[in-house]
Amino acid sequence: MVVMGRNTQLSIEDDNGVQIAVYKVFVGIGGNIGQYERVREICNLQNIPLILDAAHLAGTQTMRVYPQYQAMAQSQVGWDADVSVFSFQAVKNLPTADSGMICFKDEEDDKLARQLSWLGIDKSTYDRYNKGTYNWKYDVPNVGYKYHGNALMGAIGLVQLKYLDEDNQYRNLLAETYSHYFNILNLETIEPIKESNLKVHSRHLYPIRIKKGLRDFVMEELSERGIYCGVHYLDNTKYPMYNYAHGSCKNAHEISSELISLPLHLHMSKDDVKRIVIEIADILPEYDKDKSITKGLLGRADNGKK
């Protein structure tokens, strides 16, 4: 049985309720890594395995130290996690039709996961093919699942990988444009999300907090104007399966009622970003529906940026 505890800690218990393992799970939302490095230090000190949910982190990089060479280099975040789990679903930064990837620090864990994802078989089709012959014999040491990836998704992913850094740079440009305009307008109702101090950021999402209980109203108004936003995510305790823990995560509960993810994708332009910010400012009460004030401020912002 898996038991969720506070601070995203998972404990695994046997049928008698005896704890047999403890793991730490860190979720990097929108490309941010927050206090990941601090969590990694704590896990090292307490000998707790760290699982990184990297679904939004394809392309986010941190500094990796190579003490044996007295050198440092930017590396994909998760290089120091015990397990990193990536999503390559169609709307992610590295999109395929629908797939993902699990990376293990321990080779034995990697070997076991490959077997379990392919019906428990101890040899893949590629392993059974050798020097022009096909060795059909294999063993099934574990009862497994049909969770393996396929070559088509892999081929799409390899091509998409070539464009990941370039695509992420453009996503960062759009995010910087959002931040620039929001900083100029300085709307009291809008609270930007503090970003991680990263040199290379995947920028999967551009989230903001809309205060004063106006989040749902703003989303509905934007939808009426053809601008469709998301929420990442609702507090889990709002769902029936976790309702028993309602009130135990007060910060998550408060923030989830204010969060909104603004449009951010490769088919957008900086003018699209400007229009979205104008519409948000027009909807909020600070400007009393006076678009001319907003447009004037953003016009001066554009001139200053040039």
C-alpha positions in Angstrom: 0.0 0.0 0.0 1.2 3.5 -0.9 0.5 6.2 1.7 0.7 9.9 0.8 2.1 12.0 3.6 2.9 15.7 3.9 5.6 17.4 1.9 5.0 14.9 -1.0 6.5 12.0 0.9 5.4 8.5 0.0 5.7 5.6 2.3 5.1 2.0 1.2 3.6 -0.4 3.8 3.1 -4.1 3.7 -0.3 -5.7 4.3 0.2 -5.4 8.1 0.8 -1.6 8.0 4.5 -1.9 8.5 6.5 0.7 6.7 9.0 -0.9 4.3 10.2 2.1 2.2 10.0 5.9 2.1 10.4 8.0 -1.0 10.4 11.7 -1.7 8.5 12.9 -4.7 9.3 16.4 -6.2 7.0 17.9 -8.8 8.4 20.6 -11.2 5.3 22.5 -12.3 5.5 24.5 -15.5 9.3 24.2 -15.8 10.1 25.6 -12.3 12.2 23.6 -9.9 11.6 25.7 -6.8 13.7 24.3 -3.9 14.6 21.1 -5.7 18.3 21.3 -4.9 17.6 21.8 -1.2 15.2 18.8 -1.3 18.0 16.8 -3.0 20.4 17.7 -0.2 17.9 16.6 2.5 17.3 13.3 0.7 21.1 12.7 0.5 21.5 13.4 4.2 18.6 11.2 5.2 19.3 8.5 2.6 15.8 8.9 1.1 15.4 8.1 -2.6 14.2 11.0 -4.7 11.6 10.7 -7.5 11.4 13.7 -9.8 8.1 14.3 -11.7 9.7 16.0 -14.7 6.6 16.0 -16.9 7.0 19.8 -17.4 10.8 19.9 -17.3 12.0 18.8 -20.7 14.9 21.2 -21.4 15.1 22.8 -17.9 18.7 22.7 -16.9 20.7 23.0 -13.7 24.4 23.2 -13.1 26.2 19.8 -12.8 29.5 19.5 -11.0 32.1 17.0 -12.2 34.6 16.9 -9.2 36.9 14.4 -10.9 37.4 16.9 -13.7 37.1 20.0 -11.6 34.5 21.2 -14.1 30.8 22.3 -14.3 28.3 22.1 -17.1 24.6 22.8 -17.7 22.7 19.5 -17.6 19.0 18.4 -17.9 17.5 18.7 -14.5 17.0 15.3 -12.8 20.6 14.1 -13.5 21.0 13.7 -9.7 17.6 12.2 -8.9 17.1 8.5 -8.3 14.2 8.4 -10.7 13.1 11.1 -13.2 9.8 10.7 -15.1 9.2 12.7 -18.3 6.1 13.2 -20.3 6.2 13.5 -24.1 2.5 13.9 -24.5 1.3 15.9 -27.5 1.2 19.3 -25.7 4.5 19.0 -23.9 7.7 20.8 -24.8 9.1 17.6 -26.4 5.9 16.3 -28.0 5.1 13.0 -29.6 1.6 11.6 -30.1 1.6 10.2 -26.5 4.6 8.8 -24.7 7.1 9.4 -21.9 10.4 8.3 -20.4 11.6 7.0 -17.0 15.3 7.4 -16.1 16.9 5.5 -13.3 20.2 6.2 -11.5 20.5 2.5 -10.6 21.1 0.1 -13.6 19.2 -2.7 -11.8 16.1 -0.5 -11.4 16.3 0.3 -15.1 16.6 -3.3 -16.1 13.7 -4.3 -13.9 11.5 -1.5 -15.2 12.2 -2.5 -18.8 11.1 -6.1 -18.0 8.0 -5.1 -16.2 6.9 -2.7 -18.9 7.2 -5.6 -21.5 5.1 -8.3 -20.0 7.8 -9.3 -17.5 9.9 -10.8 -20.4 13.7 -10.8 -19.6 14.8 -10.1 -23.2 13.5 -7.5 -25.6 12.9 -8.3 -29.3 16.1 -6.4 -30.1 18.1 -8.4 -27.5 16.8 -11.7 -29.0 18.1 -10.7 -32.4 21.8 -11.4 -32.8 24.1 -11.5 -35.8 21.3 -12.2 -38.4 19.6 -14.9 -36.3 16.6 -14.8 -34.0 16.8 -16.4 -30.6 13.2 -17.0 -29.7 14.0 -18.3 -26.2 13.3 -16.1 -23.2 12.1 -16.2 -19.6 9.4 -14.4 -17.8 10.8 -13.9 -14.2 8.0 -11.4 -13.3 4.4 -10.8 -14.0 4.6 -7.6 -16.0 2.4 -5.1 -18.0 2.2 -3.9 -21.6 3.5 -0.4 -20.8 6.4 -0.3 -23.2 7.0 2.5 -25.6 7.1 1.9 -29.4 9.5 2.7 -32.2 7.1 5.1 -33.8 6.9 7.3 -30.7 10.6 7.0 -30.3 11.3 8.2 -33.9 9.1 11.2 -33.4 10.8 12.0 -30.1 14.3 11.8 -31.6 13.3 14.3 -34.2 11.6 16.6 -31.7 14.7 16.5 -29.5 16.6 18.4 -32.2 14.3 21.4 -31.8 13.8 21.3 -28.0 16.2 24.1 -27.1 15.1 26.3 -29.9 11.4 25.9 -29.0 12.1 26.5 -25.4 14.0 29.7 -26.2 10.9 31.0 -28.0 8.6 30.0 -25.1 10.9 32.0 -22.8 10.6 35.0 -25.1 6.9 34.9 -24.9 7.0 34.5 -21.1 9.4 37.5 -20.8 6.9 39.5 -22.9 4.1 38.6 -20.5 6.2 39.6 -17.5 7.3 42.9 -19.2 3.7 44.0 -19.8 2.4 42.9 -16.4 5.3 44.8 -14.7 4.4 47.9 -16.6 0.7 47.8 -15.7 1.4 46.7 -12.1 -2.2 45.4 -11.6 -3.0 44.9 -7.9 -5.2 41.9 -8.7 -2.4 40.0 -10.5 0.4 38.3 -8.6 3.1 36.8 -10.7 4.5 33.4 -9.8 8.1 33.6 -8.5 10.3 31.8 -11.0 13.3 29.6 -10.3 16.6 31.3 -10.8 17.5 29.2 -13.9 19.7 29.9 -16.8 17.8 27.4 -19.0 14.0 27.1 -18.3 11.6 25.0 -20.2 8.7 27.5 -19.7 6.0 24.9 -20.2 3.5 27.2 -18.5 3.1 30.9 -17.7 1.0 30.9 -14.5 -0.3 33.9 -12.6 -2.4 34.3 -9.5 -5.6 36.4 -9.7 -6.6 37.6 -6.3 -9.8 38.9 -4.7 -11.8 35.9 -5.8 -11.9 37.0 -9.4 -10.1 34.0 -11.0 -13.2 32.2 -12.4 -14.8 35.4 -13.5 -11.6 36.4 -15.4 -11.4 33.0 -17.1 -15.0 33.1 -18.2 -14.6 36.6 -19.6 -11.4 35.6 -21.5 -13.2 32.6 -22.9 -15.9 34.9 -24.2 -13.2 36.9 -26.0 -11.7 33.8 -27.6 -8.8 33.4 -25.1 -8.7 30.0 -23.4 -6.7 29.4 -20.3 -6.1 26.5 -17.9 -5.6 25.8 -14.2 -2.5 23.8 -13.1 -3.8 22.5 -10.7 -6.7 22.2 -8.4 -5.9 21.3 -4.8 -6.1 17.5 -4.8 -8.3 17.5 -1.7 -11.1 18.9 -3.8 -11.4 15.5 -5.5 -13.4 12.8 -3.8 -10.5 10.3 -3.5 -8.5 12.8 -1.4 -11.4 14.7 0.3 -10.5 13.0 3.6 -7.4 15.3 3.8 -9.4 18.5 3.1 -7.8 21.4 5.0 -4.4 19.7 5.5 -2.7 21.7 2.7 -3.9 25.3 3.3 -1.4 27.0 1.0 -2.2 24.6 -1.9 -5.9 25.2 -1.3 -5.6 29.0 -1.4 -3.3 29.1 -4.4 -5.3 26.6 -6.5 -8.3 28.9 -6.2 -6.3 31.8 -7.7 -4.1 30.1 -10.3 -4.5 30.5 -14.1 -2.2 29.4 -16.8 -2.2 31.9 -19.7 -1.8 30.7 -23.3 1.8 29.8 -24.2 2.7 27.9 -27.3 4.8 28.1 -30.4 2.1 29.4 -32.7 1.7 32.6 -30.6 3.4 35.9 -31.3 4.4 38.8 -29.0 1.4 40.7 -30.3 -0.8 37.8 -29.2 0.7 38.1 -25.7 0.1 41.9 -25.7 -3.6 41.4 -26.7 -4.1 38.9 -23.8 -2.6 41.3 -21.3 -4.8 44.1 -22.6 -7.9 41.9 -22.3 -7.1 40.9 -18.7 -6.5 44.5 -17.7 -9.8 45.5 -19.4 -11.7 42.8 -17.4 -10.2 43.7 -14.0 -11.8 46.5 -12.0 -8.6 48.5 -11.7 -9.2 50.1 -15.1 -12.9 50.6 -15.0 -13.2 49.1 -18.5 -11.1 52.0 -19.9 -9.0 50.3 -22.6 -7.4 53.5 -23.7 -5.4 53.7 -20.4 -4.1 50.2 -20.9 -3.3 50.6 -24.5 -1.5 53.9 -23.7 0.7 52.2 -21.0 1.5 49.3 -23.2 2.3 51.6 -26.1 4.8 53.4 -24.0 6.2 50.1 -22.8 6.8 49.0 -26.4 8.6 52.3 -27.2 10.7 51.9 -24.1 11.6 48.3 -25.0 12.8 49.4 -28.5 
